[in-house]
Amino acid sequence: MAPDIATAQWRQVEAAGLNQIRFAWAGALQPQQAHYYRLQGPLVLVECGNTQNNANHIHTVWRDLTNDFGGDIFSAHHNQIVHR
């Protein structure tokens, strides 16, 4: 993130309470083995997946849960398709 955006995001996360953030891990504990982790709080979700090519290719996502690209994709999906 650009420094000004990172600073604003961090201030919001701190204001919501760092003690509200949870950590989850899935996968191996050894080097070069697939793994995934996430940090999730009331305002933010950070995911890191390292599963490709003997765990040497990382993907990371930061989501602002209060401004998720202006829409709720999951709800929109459920409103359009009947689930039985």
matplotlib code that plots the C-alpha trace (Angstrom):
import matplotlib.pyplot as plt

x = [0.0, 1.0, 2.3, -0.6, -3.2, -1.3, -1.2, -4.9, -5.7, -3.4, -5.1, -8.5, -7.3, -5.8, -8.9, -11.0, -8.7, -5.7, -7.0, -9.9, -7.7, -7.6, -4.9, -5.5, -3.0, -3.5, -0.8, 2.7, 5.2, 8.2, 10.0, 8.9, 5.5, 2.2, 0.6, -1.9, -2.7, -5.1, -5.5, -9.0, -10.5, -13.7, -12.4, -9.7, -8.9, -5.3, -4.7, -1.4, -1.3, 1.9, 1.0, 2.5, 5.8, 7.0, 5.7, 7.9, 5.1, 3.2, -0.1, -1.3, -4.6, -5.6, -9.3, -11.0, -14.2, -15.9, -15.3, -15.1, -15.2, -18.6, -20.6, -21.4, -20.7, -21.7, -25.2, -25.6, -24.9, -27.4, -30.0, -29.6, -29.5, -31.9, -30.0, -31.7]
y = [0.0, 3.6, 5.0, 7.3, 4.6, 2.1, 4.7, 5.3, 1.6, 0.9, 3.7, 2.2, -1.3, 0.1, 2.0, -1.1, -2.9, -5.0, -7.5, -8.2, -9.7, -13.4, -15.6, -18.9, -21.3, -24.3, -26.5, -27.7, -26.3, -27.4, -25.3, -25.8, -27.3, -25.6, -23.4, -20.6, -18.1, -15.3, -12.4, -11.2, -8.5, -6.4, -4.2, -6.1, -9.5, -10.4, -13.7, -15.3, -18.5, -20.2, -23.4, -23.5, -24.9, -26.4, -23.4, -20.8, -18.6, -16.4, -14.6, -12.1, -10.2, -7.2, -6.5, -3.6, -5.2, -1.8, -0.8, -4.0, -2.5, -1.0, -4.2, -7.5, -10.1, -13.0, -11.6, -10.6, -14.2, -15.6, -13.1, -14.2, -18.0, -20.3, -22.6, -25.8]
z = [0.0, -0.4, 2.9, 3.4, 2.8, 5.0, 7.8, 7.6, 7.5, 10.5, 12.6, 11.9, 12.9, 16.1, 16.9, 16.6, 19.0, 18.3, 20.8, 18.4, 15.8, 15.5, 13.9, 12.0, 10.5, 8.1, 6.6, 7.3, 9.8, 7.7, 5.1, 1.4, 2.5, 1.6, 4.3, 4.7, 7.4, 8.1, 10.4, 10.9, 13.0, 12.8, 10.1, 8.3, 6.8, 5.8, 4.1, 3.0, 1.0, 0.0, -1.7, -5.2, -6.4, -3.1, -1.2, -2.9, -4.4, -2.0, -2.5, 0.1, 0.3, 2.5, 2.7, 4.3, 5.5, 5.9, 2.2, 0.3, -3.2, -2.6, -2.6, -0.9, -3.5, -1.3, -0.6, -4.3, -5.3, -2.9, -4.0, -7.7, -7.3, -5.5, -3.1, -2.0]

ax = plt.figure().add_subplot(projection="3d")
ax.plot(x, y, z, "-o")
ax.set_aspect("equal")
plt.show()
